[in-house]
């Protein structure tokens, strides 16, 4: 753990005094180059590249669906996929080239600060993670072997827009406050105060731009909810309310423990999962309610799957960026996906279309290694949900997490003091894996039957 803001200011002041610091390779100059690359990548991410086949123009985003619906039994099927893959990988290569430049610049910055690479710096200084993330990644990949396939194959549901309306946003915000009030009566008035203030901002957007944030601005906390349908609004609101509650109790943002911060939000959504399932079924009926429940859980838990993919890429690339050419990033993403049991149904010669999908991440480019906060936060949250579902007093433990200011101690020590899982507790991971996979498979069977 670090008092990040104070240290950053002191570090900047010290570095500014070093001889020759402002000559060419200064921290500011490097950071400006990084920011420019991140902006270029974000702009490319917004693009939907096109390709031409038989004189017609097609978009990469719906190329696979078009081919499977209209060309599957024709001679055009495989030639069409050749063009689709060529366009997908060309776009991927553009982003990968910029990404590798960003990695090298960030490693240079870390060297200025006395670290071997940016991974070492980010984990220690930015996120306060004191565990061996390489060992953690290997252990989690192996320990959650039953859950990766349903998480991967059903991931599309988390971001698939649903046109069915089943709630009024203002009414649900009050409902969400009441739900958190069931975990602790003090939470409801705190959240109602936020709801009735000018500090809660709602926006309807696309799945790619959806999400939320809770930040401290001008002496107060601001919460943003950017949703694309009713289900995403529910999930994002409950997630951000978990962040807001702890920040309100903390009342200062000097010491930040990011994996614990993500536990406040992810665990909140999971501990309320039974209540949300009842809400969905009451509003839409059992069949559709099961579908919404499955989407709700995936919205909370898919971050474990997607963050594992990003973590596997980040470790390899930041350790030795010069070993990679742009096309290698797509290959690495494909290999990582396959290690988690997902191949997306492409025949072997076209699996690199899946590889090109690595470019949809935001944390990979904008917050390198933040994914480990999601991984640890997800495991903590799963353990609390499992404890709740097996008769334990997880709510008391969650309330202690939310209401206790985070001390300036290591992540591992904090977990020990608060009764959270020890890193690499493989016995517990196996229990969580069985619990999660059975829950997802049961809902999948109810929703899709034998499809």
Sine and cosine of phi, psi and omega as CSV:
sin_phi,cos_phi,sin_psi,cos_psi,sin_omega,cos_omega
0.00,0.00,0.53,-0.85,0.01,-1.00
-0.61,-0.79,0.52,-0.85,0.18,-0.98
-0.99,0.14,1.00,0.09,-0.29,-0.96
-0.86,0.50,-0.71,0.70,-0.12,-0.99
-0.92,0.39,-0.68,0.74,0.00,-1.00
-0.90,0.43,-0.72,0.70,-0.01,-1.00
-0.89,0.45,-0.62,0.78,0.00,-1.00
-0.88,0.47,-0.67,0.74,0.01,-1.00
-0.91,0.42,-0.69,0.72,0.01,-1.00
-0.90,0.43,-0.66,0.75,-0.01,-1.00
-0.89,0.46,-0.70,0.72,0.01,-1.00
-0.88,0.48,-0.64,0.77,-0.01,-1.00
-0.92,0.40,-0.66,0.75,0.00,-1.00
-0.93,0.38,-0.71,0.70,-0.03,-1.00
-0.89,0.46,-0.56,0.83,-0.03,-1.00
-0.90,0.43,-0.36,0.93,-0.02,-1.00
-1.00,0.00,-0.19,0.98,-0.07,-1.00
-0.95,0.32,0.64,-0.77,0.01,-1.00
-0.87,0.50,0.74,-0.68,0.09,-1.00
0.96,0.27,0.09,1.00,-0.08,-1.00
-0.88,0.48,-0.58,0.82,-0.08,-1.00
-1.00,0.08,0.16,0.99,-0.08,-1.00
-0.99,-0.15,1.00,-0.01,0.22,-0.98
0.99,0.13,-0.76,0.65,-0.10,-1.00
-0.93,-0.38,0.51,0.86,-0.03,-1.00
-0.92,0.39,0.34,-0.94,0.05,-1.00
-0.84,0.55,-0.70,0.71,-0.04,-1.00
-0.89,0.45,-0.69,0.73,-0.01,-1.00
-0.90,0.43,-0.68,0.73,0.02,-1.00
-0.90,0.43,-0.68,0.74,-0.02,-1.00
-0.91,0.42,-0.60,0.80,0.04,-1.00
-0.90,0.44,-0.62,0.78,0.05,-1.00
-0.92,0.40,-0.65,0.76,0.04,-1.00
-0.88,0.48,-0.73,0.68,-0.01,-1.00
-0.86,0.51,-0.64,0.77,0.01,-1.00
-0.91,0.42,-0.65,0.76,0.03,-1.00
-0.91,0.41,-0.68,0.73,0.01,-1.00
-0.88,0.48,-0.65,0.76,0.03,-1.00
-0.90,0.43,-0.67,0.75,0.03,-1.00
-0.89,0.45,-0.66,0.75,0.01,-1.00
-0.90,0.44,-0.69,0.72,0.01,-1.00
-0.87,0.49,-0.62,0.78,0.02,-1.00
-0.91,0.42,-0.68,0.73,0.03,-1.00
-0.91,0.41,-0.56,0.83,0.01,-1.00
-0.89,0.45,-0.48,0.88,-0.02,-1.00
-0.97,0.23,-0.26,0.97,-0.05,-1.00
-0.99,0.15,0.56,-0.83,0.12,-0.99
-0.91,-0.41,1.00,-0.07,-0.11,-0.99
-0.88,0.48,0.42,-0.91,-0.01,-1.00
-0.87,-0.50,0.26,-0.97,0.10,-0.99
-0.54,-0.84,0.36,-0.93,-0.05,-1.00
-0.93,-0.36,0.75,-0.66,0.09,-1.00
-0.69,-0.72,0.82,-0.58,-0.02,-1.00
0.78,0.62,0.65,0.76,0.08,-1.00
0.99,0.14,-0.07,1.00,0.01,-1.00
-0.96,-0.28,0.55,-0.83,-0.01,-1.00
-0.98,-0.17,0.72,-0.69,-0.02,-1.00
-0.78,-0.62,0.45,-0.89,0.07,-1.00
-1.00,-0.07,0.64,-0.77,0.03,-1.00
-0.86,0.51,-0.62,0.79,-0.12,-0.99
-0.86,0.51,-0.53,0.85,0.00,-1.00
-0.88,-0.47,0.29,0.96,-0.03,-1.00
-0.90,0.44,-0.71,0.71,-0.01,-1.00
-0.89,0.45,-0.71,0.71,0.00,-1.00
-0.88,0.47,-0.68,0.73,0.00,-1.00
-0.89,0.46,-0.71,0.70,-0.03,-1.00
-0.88,0.47,-0.68,0.73,-0.04,-1.00
-0.94,0.34,-0.48,0.88,-0.02,-1.00
-1.00,0.05,-0.48,0.88,-0.17,-0.99
-0.85,-0.53,-0.32,0.95,-0.15,-0.99
-0.86,-0.51,0.00,1.00,-0.22,-0.98
-0.85,0.52,-0.61,0.79,-0.04,-1.00
-0.98,-0.20,0.40,0.92,-0.05,-1.00
-0.87,-0.49,0.22,-0.98,0.05,-1.00
-0.95,0.31,-0.22,0.98,-0.02,-1.00
-0.99,0.11,-0.19,0.98,-0.17,-0.99
-0.84,0.54,-0.84,0.55,-0.07,-1.00
-0.96,0.28,-0.63,0.77,0.11,-0.99
-0.87,0.50,-0.59,0.81,0.05,-1.00
-0.89,0.46,-0.69,0.72,0.02,-1.00
-0.91,0.43,-0.53,0.85,0.07,-1.00
-0.86,0.51,-0.73,0.69,0.01,-1.00
-0.92,0.39,-0.64,0.77,0.02,-1.00
-0.88,0.48,-0.73,0.69,-0.02,-1.00
-0.92,0.40,-0.63,0.77,0.03,-1.00
-0.86,0.51,-0.71,0.71,0.00,-1.00
-0.94,0.35,-0.64,0.77,0.01,-1.00
-0.88,0.48,-0.71,0.70,-0.06,-1.00
-0.96,0.26,-0.52,0.85,0.06,-1.00
-0.90,0.45,-0.67,0.74,0.04,-1.00
-0.92,0.39,-0.68,0.74,0.05,-1.00
-0.86,0.52,-0.68,0.73,-0.02,-1.00
-0.89,0.46,-0.62,0.79,0.03,-1.00
-0.86,0.50,-0.72,0.69,-0.02,-1.00
-0.94,0.34,-0.63,0.78,-0.01,-1.00
-0.89,0.45,-0.62,0.79,0.03,-1.00
-0.88,0.48,-0.69,0.73,0.04,-1.00
-0.93,0.37,-0.63,0.78,0.01,-1.00
-0.87,0.49,-0.70,0.71,0.01,-1.00
-0.90,0.43,-0.58,0.81,0.10,-0.99
-0.89,0.45,-0.68,0.73,0.03,-1.00
-0.87,0.50,-0.71,0.71,-0.01,-1.00
-0.86,0.51,-0.72,0.69,-0.02,-1.00
-0.89,0.45,-0.65,0.76,0.02,-1.00
-0.92,0.40,-0.67,0.75,0.02,-1.00
-0.92,0.40,-0.58,0.82,0.09,-1.00
-0.91,0.42,-0.59,0.81,0.08,-1.00
-0.90,0.44,-0.67,0.74,0.06,-1.00
-0.87,0.50,-0.71,0.70,-0.01,-1.00
-0.88,0.47,-0.59,0.81,0.03,-1.00
-0.89,0.45,-0.61,0.79,0.07,-1.00
-0.87,0.49,-0.51,0.86,-0.04,-1.00
-1.00,-0.05,0.08,1.00,0.09,-1.00
1.00,-0.01,0.36,0.93,-0.01,-1.00
-0.92,-0.38,0.42,-0.91,0.00,-1.00
-0.91,0.41,-0.62,0.78,0.02,-1.00
-0.36,-0.93,0.08,-1.00,-0.08,-1.00
-0.93,0.36,-0.47,0.88,0.04,-1.00
-0.86,0.50,-0.74,0.68,0.01,-1.00
-0.88,0.48,-0.68,0.73,0.00,-1.00
-0.90,0.44,-0.78,0.63,-0.11,-0.99
-0.88,0.47,-0.69,0.72,-0.04,-1.00
-0.90,0.43,-0.66,0.75,-0.05,-1.00
-0.99,0.15,-0.78,0.62,-0.16,-0.99
-1.00,0.07,-0.66,0.75,-0.08,-1.00
-0.99,0.11,-0.63,0.78,-0.18,-0.98
-0.90,-0.44,-0.13,0.99,0.08,-1.00
0.90,0.44,0.51,0.86,-0.01,-1.00
-1.00,-0.08,0.88,-0.48,-0.10,-1.00
-0.94,-0.33,0.48,0.88,-0.02,-1.00
-0.92,-0.38,0.34,-0.94,0.07,-1.00
-0.97,0.24,0.98,-0.20,-0.13,-0.99
-0.95,0.30,-0.43,0.90,0.06,-1.00
-0.91,0.40,-0.74,0.68,0.04,-1.00
-0.90,0.43,-0.64,0.77,0.03,-1.00
-0.87,0.50,-0.72,0.69,-0.02,-1.00
-0.87,0.49,-0.73,0.68,0.01,-1.00
-0.87,0.49,-0.68,0.73,-0.04,-1.00
-0.92,0.40,-0.69,0.72,-0.03,-1.00
-0.92,0.39,-0.65,0.76,0.05,-1.00
-0.83,0.56,-0.72,0.69,-0.04,-1.00
-0.96,0.27,-0.61,0.79,-0.16,-0.99
-0.97,0.23,-0.45,0.89,-0.04,-1.00
-0.97,-0.26,0.61,0.79,-0.12,-0.99
-0.89,0.47,-0.52,0.86,0.00,-1.00
-0.97,0.24,-0.44,0.90,-0.13,-0.99
-1.00,-0.01,-0.40,0.92,-0.10,-1.00
-0.87,0.49,-0.67,0.74,-0.08,-1.00
-0.90,0.43,-0.77,0.64,0.04,-1.00
-0.90,0.44,-0.58,0.81,0.05,-1.00
-0.89,0.45,-0.66,0.75,-0.04,-1.00
-0.96,0.30,-0.75,0.67,-0.10,-0.99
-0.95,0.31,-0.44,0.90,-0.02,-1.00
-0.99,-0.17,0.02,1.00,-0.09,-1.00
-0.84,0.54,-0.55,0.84,-0.06,-1.00
-0.87,0.50,-0.44,0.90,-0.03,-1.00
-0.90,0.43,-0.49,0.87,-0.05,-1.00
-0.91,0.40,-0.48,0.88,-0.07,-1.00
-0.87,-0.50,0.27,0.96,0.01,-1.00
-1.00,-0.01,0.93,-0.36,-0.06,-1.00
-0.87,0.49,0.60,-0.80,-0.02,-1.00
-0.84,-0.54,0.85,-0.53,-0.07,-1.00
-0.98,0.19,-0.20,0.98,-0.04,-1.00
-0.96,0.29,0.79,-0.62,0.05,-1.00
-1.00,-0.10,0.76,-0.65,0.03,-1.00
-0.70,-0.71,0.13,0.99,0.03,-1.00
-0.44,-0.90,0.35,-0.94,0.21,-0.98
-0.99,-0.17,0.77,-0.64,-0.13,-0.99
-0.87,0.50,-0.70,0.72,-0.01,-1.00
-0.89,0.46,-0.65,0.76,0.02,-1.00
-0.92,0.40,-0.63,0.77,-0.03,-1.00
-0.93,0.36,-0.57,0.82,0.03,-1.00
-0.85,0.53,-0.65,0.76,0.06,-1.00
-0.92,0.40,-0.63,0.78,0.04,-1.00
-0.89,0.46,-0.66,0.75,0.01,-1.00
-0.89,0.45,-0.65,0.76,0.05,-1.00
-0.88,0.48,-0.66,0.75,0.01,-1.00
-0.92,0.40,-0.61,0.79,0.03,-1.00
-0.89,0.46,-0.73,0.69,0.06,-1.00
-0.89,0.45,-0.51,0.86,0.06,-1.00
-0.90,0.44,-0.39,0.92,0.09,-1.00
-0.95,0.31,-0.44,0.90,0.08,-1.00
-0.97,0.23,-0.60,0.80,0.06,-1.00
-0.36,-0.93,0.82,-0.57,-0.06,-1.00
-0.83,0.55,-0.47,0.88,-0.03,-1.00
-0.93,0.37,-0.36,0.93,-0.09,-1.00
-0.95,0.33,-0.59,0.81,-0.10,-0.99
-0.87,0.49,-0.77,0.64,0.01,-1.00
-0.91,0.42,-0.53,0.85,0.05,-1.00
-0.88,0.47,-0.70,0.72,-0.02,-1.00
-0.96,0.28,-0.58,0.81,0.05,-1.00
-0.90,0.44,-0.58,0.82,0.07,-1.00
-0.89,0.46,-0.67,0.75,0.06,-1.00
-0.89,0.45,-0.73,0.69,-0.06,-1.00
-0.86,0.50,-0.60,0.80,-0.05,-1.00
-1.00,0.04,0.05,1.00,-0.02,-1.00
-0.99,-0.15,0.00,-1.00,0.10,-1.00
-1.00,-0.05,0.20,0.98,-0.08,-1.00
-0.99,-0.13,0.01,1.00,0.06,-1.00
-0.95,-0.31,0.84,-0.55,-0.10,-0.99
-0.86,-0.51,0.81,-0.58,-0.03,-1.00
-0.93,-0.37,0.65,-0.76,0.00,-1.00
-0.56,-0.83,0.67,-0.74,0.12,-0.99
-0.99,-0.13,0.76,-0.65,-0.10,-1.00
-0.56,-0.83,-0.30,-0.95,0.02,-1.00
-1.00,-0.08,0.31,-0.95,0.05,-1.00
-0.82,0.57,-0.62,0.78,-0.04,-1.00
-0.90,0.44,-0.57,0.82,-0.06,-1.00
-0.99,-0.15,0.06,1.00,-0.04,-1.00
-0.96,0.27,0.31,-0.95,0.01,-1.00
0.53,-0.85,-0.35,-0.94,-0.01,-1.00
-0.33,-0.94,0.15,-0.99,0.05,-1.00
-0.39,-0.92,0.51,-0.86,0.12,-0.99
-0.78,-0.63,0.89,-0.45,-0.12,-0.99
-0.68,-0.74,0.35,-0.94,-0.02,-1.00
-0.98,-0.21,0.92,-0.40,-0.04,-1.00
-0.71,-0.71,0.74,-0.67,0.10,-0.99
0.78,0.62,0.67,0.74,0.10,-1.00
0.99,0.16,0.18,0.98,0.01,-1.00
-0.54,-0.84,0.31,-0.95,0.01,-1.00
-1.00,-0.01,0.73,-0.69,0.04,-1.00
-0.92,-0.40,0.73,-0.68,0.00,-1.00
-0.87,-0.49,0.77,-0.64,0.04,-1.00
-0.89,-0.46,0.69,-0.72,0.06,-1.00
-0.81,-0.59,0.92,-0.39,-0.01,-1.00
-0.91,-0.41,0.97,-0.26,-0.13,-0.99
-0.87,-0.49,0.27,-0.96,0.00,-1.00
-0.84,-0.54,-0.12,0.99,0.12,-0.99
-0.28,-0.96,-0.01,-1.00,-0.09,-1.00
-0.89,0.46,-0.67,0.74,-0.03,-1.00
-0.91,0.42,-0.70,0.72,0.00,-1.00
-0.90,0.44,-0.55,0.83,0.05,-1.00
-0.89,0.46,-0.71,0.70,0.04,-1.00
-0.85,0.53,-0.78,0.63,-0.10,-1.00
-0.91,0.42,-0.72,0.69,-0.06,-1.00
-0.93,0.36,-0.63,0.77,0.02,-1.00
-0.88,0.48,-0.74,0.67,-0.01,-1.00
-0.91,0.41,-0.60,0.80,0.04,-1.00
-0.88,0.48,-0.78,0.62,-0.04,-1.00
-0.93,0.36,-0.51,0.86,0.06,-1.00
-0.90,0.45,-0.56,0.83,0.08,-1.00
-0.89,0.46,-0.68,0.73,0.08,-1.00
-0.87,0.48,-0.74,0.67,-0.10,-1.00
-0.88,0.48,-0.66,0.75,-0.04,-1.00
-0.87,0.50,-0.74,0.67,0.01,-1.00
-0.90,0.43,-0.69,0.73,-0.01,-1.00
-0.87,0.50,-0.56,0.83,0.03,-1.00
-0.92,0.39,-0.67,0.75,0.02,-1.00
-0.95,0.33,-0.63,0.78,-0.01,-1.00
-0.90,0.45,-0.72,0.70,0.07,-1.00
0.88,0.48,0.24,0.97,0.12,-0.99
-0.30,-0.95,0.52,-0.86,-0.06,-1.00
-0.86,-0.52,0.78,0.62,0.03,-1.00
-1.00,0.02,-0.81,0.59,0.05,-1.00
-1.00,-0.10,0.83,-0.56,-0.02,-1.00
-0.81,-0.58,0.81,-0.59,0.09,-1.00
-0.88,-0.47,0.99,-0.11,-0.20,-0.98
-0.89,0.45,-0.65,0.76,0.05,-1.00
-0.87,0.49,-0.58,0.81,0.04,-1.00
-0.95,0.32,-0.63,0.78,0.06,-1.00
-0.85,0.53,-0.65,0.76,0.03,-1.00
-0.95,0.32,-0.44,0.90,0.08,-1.00
-0.91,0.41,-0.65,0.76,0.02,-1.00
-0.82,0.57,-0.65,0.76,-0.10,-0.99
-1.00,0.09,-0.76,0.65,-0.05,-1.00
-0.92,0.39,-0.68,0.73,0.01,-1.00
-0.90,0.44,-0.59,0.81,0.04,-1.00
-0.85,0.52,-0.71,0.70,-0.01,-1.00
-0.92,0.40,-0.60,0.80,-0.03,-1.00
-0.97,0.26,-0.63,0.78,0.02,-1.00
-0.91,0.41,-0.36,0.93,0.06,-1.00
-0.99,-0.13,0.14,0.99,-0.10,-1.00
-0.89,0.46,-0.67,0.74,0.01,-1.00
-0.89,0.46,-0.68,0.73,0.01,-1.00
-0.91,0.41,-0.62,0.79,0.03,-1.00
-0.94,0.35,-0.59,0.81,0.06,-1.00
-0.88,0.47,-0.69,0.73,0.04,-1.00
-0.89,0.46,-0.64,0.77,0.03,-1.00
-0.88,0.47,-0.73,0.68,-0.02,-1.00
-0.90,0.43,-0.70,0.71,-0.04,-1.00
-0.92,0.38,-0.60,0.80,0.02,-1.00
-0.92,0.40,-0.63,0.78,-0.06,-1.00
-0.98,0.21,-0.57,0.82,-0.19,-0.98
-0.82,-0.58,-0.04,1.00,-0.07,-1.00
1.00,-0.06,0.24,-0.97,-0.12,-0.99
-0.91,0.41,-0.70,0.71,-0.08,-1.00
-0.91,0.42,-0.79,0.62,-0.01,-1.00
-0.95,0.32,-0.52,0.86,0.06,-1.00
-0.89,0.45,-0.60,0.80,0.06,-1.00
-0.91,0.41,-0.64,0.77,0.04,-1.00
-0.88,0.48,-0.71,0.70,0.01,-1.00
-0.91,0.41,-0.60,0.80,0.04,-1.00
-0.90,0.45,-0.67,0.74,0.04,-1.00
-0.88,0.47,-0.71,0.71,0.04,-1.00
-0.89,0.46,-0.66,0.75,-0.01,-1.00
-0.86,0.50,-0.73,0.68,0.01,-1.00
-0.91,0.42,-0.65,0.76,0.00,-1.00
-0.91,0.41,-0.59,0.81,0.04,-1.00
-0.87,0.48,-0.59,0.80,0.02,-1.00
-0.98,0.18,-0.60,0.80,-0.20,-0.98
-0.98,-0.18,-0.33,0.94,-0.02,-1.00
-0.89,0.45,-0.36,0.93,0.03,-1.00
-0.88,0.47,-0.46,0.89,0.07,-1.00
-0.91,0.42,-0.70,0.71,0.00,-1.00
-0.93,0.38,-0.78,0.63,-0.05,-1.00
-0.91,0.42,-0.59,0.81,0.01,-1.00
-0.94,0.34,-0.54,0.84,0.07,-1.00
-0.90,0.43,-0.66,0.75,0.04,-1.00
-0.88,0.48,-0.72,0.69,0.01,-1.00
-0.90,0.45,-0.64,0.77,0.00,-1.00
-0.90,0.44,-0.67,0.75,0.00,-1.00
-0.89,0.45,-0.63,0.78,0.06,-1.00
-0.93,0.37,-0.75,0.66,-0.10,-0.99
-0.86,0.50,-0.69,0.72,-0.01,-1.00
-0.85,0.53,-0.74,0.68,-0.05,-1.00
-0.92,0.40,-0.72,0.70,-0.14,-0.99
-0.96,0.28,-0.70,0.72,-0.04,-1.00
-0.94,0.33,-0.43,0.90,0.02,-1.00
-0.94,0.34,-0.59,0.81,-0.03,-1.00
-0.45,-0.89,0.95,0.31,-0.07,-1.00
-0.88,0.47,-0.47,0.88,-0.04,-1.00
-0.95,0.32,-0.18,0.98,0.04,-1.00
-0.99,0.13,-0.06,1.00,-0.12,-0.99
-0.91,-0.42,0.68,-0.73,0.27,-0.96
-0.99,-0.16,0.32,-0.95,-0.05,-1.00
-0.78,0.63,-0.70,0.72,-0.04,-1.00
-0.90,0.43,-0.41,0.91,-0.03,-1.00
-0.91,0.42,-0.44,0.90,-0.01,-1.00
-0.92,0.40,-0.67,0.74,0.06,-1.00
-0.90,0.44,-0.63,0.77,0.04,-1.00
-0.89,0.45,-0.66,0.75,-0.01,-1.00
-0.90,0.43,-0.65,0.76,0.03,-1.00
-0.90,0.44,-0.67,0.74,0.04,-1.00
-0.87,0.48,-0.73,0.69,0.00,-1.00
-0.88,0.47,-0.63,0.77,0.01,-1.00
-0.92,0.39,-0.66,0.75,0.05,-1.00
-0.87,0.48,-0.68,0.73,0.01,-1.00
-0.92,0.40,-0.55,0.83,0.06,-1.00
-0.90,0.44,-0.44,0.90,0.06,-1.00
-0.99,-0.14,0.26,0.97,0.16,-0.99
0.99,0.14,0.39,0.92,-0.06,-1.00
-0.82,-0.58,0.77,-0.64,0.04,-1.00
-0.76,-0.65,-0.03,1.00,0.12,-0.99
0.89,0.45,0.20,0.98,0.11,-0.99
0.99,0.15,0.06,1.00,0.02,-1.00
-0.97,0.23,0.58,-0.81,0.13,-0.99
-0.92,0.39,0.38,-0.93,-0.14,-0.99
-0.78,0.63,-0.62,0.78,-0.07,-1.00
-0.95,0.30,-0.21,0.98,-0.03,-1.00
-0.88,-0.48,0.22,0.98,-0.04,-1.00
-0.93,0.36,-0.30,0.95,0.04,-1.00
-0.94,0.35,-0.21,0.98,0.16,-0.99
-0.89,0.45,-0.66,0.75,0.12,-0.99
-0.89,0.46,-0.66,0.75,0.00,-1.00
-0.84,0.54,-0.56,0.83,-0.04,-1.00
-0.95,0.32,-0.20,0.98,-0.08,-1.00
-0.98,0.20,-0.02,1.00,0.03,-1.00
-0.88,0.48,-0.37,0.93,-0.13,-0.99
-0.95,0.31,-0.14,0.99,-0.05,-1.00
-0.98,0.20,-0.19,0.98,-0.02,-1.00
-0.93,0.38,0.49,-0.87,0.16,-0.99
-0.95,-0.31,-0.66,0.75,-0.04,-1.00
-0.89,0.46,-0.56,0.83,-0.03,-1.00
-0.82,0.57,-0.58,0.81,-0.05,-1.00
-0.98,-0.19,-0.65,0.76,-0.14,-0.99
-1.00,-0.05,-0.48,0.88,0.00,-1.00
-0.67,-0.75,0.93,0.37,-0.05,-1.00
-0.81,0.59,0.74,-0.67,0.05,-1.00
0.97,0.26,0.06,1.00,0.14,-0.99
-0.90,0.44,-0.39,0.92,-0.01,-1.00
-0.84,0.55,-0.48,0.88,0.04,-1.00
-0.93,0.37,-0.46,0.89,0.10,-0.99
-0.92,0.40,-0.64,0.77,0.05,-1.00
-0.92,0.39,-0.64,0.77,-0.01,-1.00
-0.89,0.45,-0.78,0.62,-0.01,-1.00
-0.92,0.40,-0.66,0.76,0.04,-1.00
-0.89,0.45,-0.61,0.79,0.02,-1.00
-0.91,0.40,-0.67,0.74,0.00,-1.00
-0.91,0.40,-0.69,0.73,0.07,-1.00
-0.84,0.54,-0.70,0.71,-0.06,-1.00
-0.93,0.37,-0.66,0.75,0.08,-1.00
-0.86,0.52,-0.64,0.76,-0.02,-1.00
-0.91,0.41,-0.62,0.78,0.04,-1.00
-0.93,0.37,-0.67,0.74,0.03,-1.00
-0.89,0.46,-0.70,0.72,0.02,-1.00
-0.88,0.48,-0.69,0.73,0.02,-1.00
-0.88,0.47,-0.67,0.74,0.04,-1.00
-0.88,0.47,-0.71,0.70,-0.08,-1.00
-0.95,0.32,-0.32,0.95,0.01,-1.00
-0.95,-0.30,0.34,0.94,0.15,-0.99
1.00,-0.04,0.08,1.00,0.00,-1.00
-0.99,0.12,0.17,-0.99,-0.04,-1.00
-1.00,-0.09,0.88,0.48,-0.04,-1.00
-0.93,0.38,-0.50,0.87,-0.05,-1.00
-0.91,0.42,-0.66,0.75,0.05,-1.00
-0.88,0.48,-0.67,0.74,0.01,-1.00
-0.91,0.42,-0.65,0.76,0.03,-1.00
-0.89,0.45,-0.70,0.71,-0.01,-1.00
-0.89,0.46,-0.60,0.80,0.07,-1.00
-0.90,0.44,-0.65,0.76,0.04,-1.00
-0.88,0.47,-0.70,0.72,-0.05,-1.00
-0.93,0.37,-0.65,0.76,-0.20,-0.98
-1.00,-0.04,-0.18,0.98,-0.05,-1.00
-0.99,-0.12,0.84,-0.53,0.11,-0.99
-0.84,0.54,0.63,-0.77,-0.07,-1.00
-0.98,0.20,0.84,-0.54,0.02,-1.00
-0.98,0.22,0.27,-0.96,-0.01,-1.00
-1.00,0.07,0.94,0.34,0.03,-1.00
-0.75,-0.66,0.14,-0.99,-0.05,-1.00
-0.93,0.38,0.37,-0.93,0.04,-1.00
-0.86,0.51,-0.72,0.70,-0.04,-1.00
-0.88,0.47,-0.66,0.75,0.00,-1.00
-0.93,0.38,-0.62,0.78,0.02,-1.00
-0.89,0.45,-0.69,0.73,0.05,-1.00
-0.86,0.51,-0.66,0.75,0.01,-1.00
-0.89,0.46,-0.70,0.72,-0.03,-1.00
-0.92,0.38,-0.54,0.84,-0.09,-1.00
-0.99,-0.13,0.05,1.00,0.05,-1.00
0.97,0.25,0.42,0.91,0.07,-1.00
-1.00,0.02,0.29,-0.96,-0.10,-1.00
-0.88,0.48,0.61,-0.79,0.17,-0.99
-0.95,0.33,0.61,-0.79,0.03,-1.00
-0.87,0.49,0.68,-0.73,0.02,-1.00
0.92,0.38,0.52,0.85,0.13,-0.99
-0.98,0.17,1.00,0.07,-0.16,-0.99
-0.91,0.42,-0.52,0.86,0.03,-1.00
-0.91,0.42,-0.72,0.70,0.04,-1.00
-0.91,0.41,-0.67,0.74,0.01,-1.00
-0.84,0.55,-0.64,0.77,0.01,-1.00
-0.90,0.44,-0.65,0.76,0.04,-1.00
-0.91,0.42,-0.68,0.73,0.02,-1.00
-0.90,0.44,-0.62,0.78,0.00,-1.00
-0.89,0.47,-0.72,0.69,0.01,-1.00
-0.90,0.44,-0.72,0.69,0.01,-1.00
-0.86,0.51,-0.76,0.65,-0.06,-1.00
-0.92,0.39,-0.73,0.68,-0.04,-1.00
-0.89,0.46,-0.63,0.78,0.02,-1.00
-0.92,0.39,-0.63,0.77,0.02,-1.00
-0.90,0.44,-0.73,0.68,-0.01,-1.00
-0.92,0.40,-0.68,0.74,-0.03,-1.00
-0.91,0.40,-0.59,0.81,0.02,-1.00
-0.90,0.43,-0.72,0.70,0.03,-1.00
-0.92,0.40,-0.64,0.76,0.02,-1.00
-0.87,0.49,-0.67,0.74,0.01,-1.00
-0.90,0.43,-0.65,0.76,0.03,-1.00
-0.91,0.42,-0.62,0.78,-0.07,-1.00
-0.98,0.20,-0.72,0.70,-0.15,-0.99
-0.95,-0.31,-0.18,0.98,0.00,-1.00
0.88,0.47,-0.75,-0.66,-0.04,-1.00
-1.00,-0.07,0.29,0.96,-0.04,-1.00
-0.89,0.45,0.00,0.00,0.00,0.00
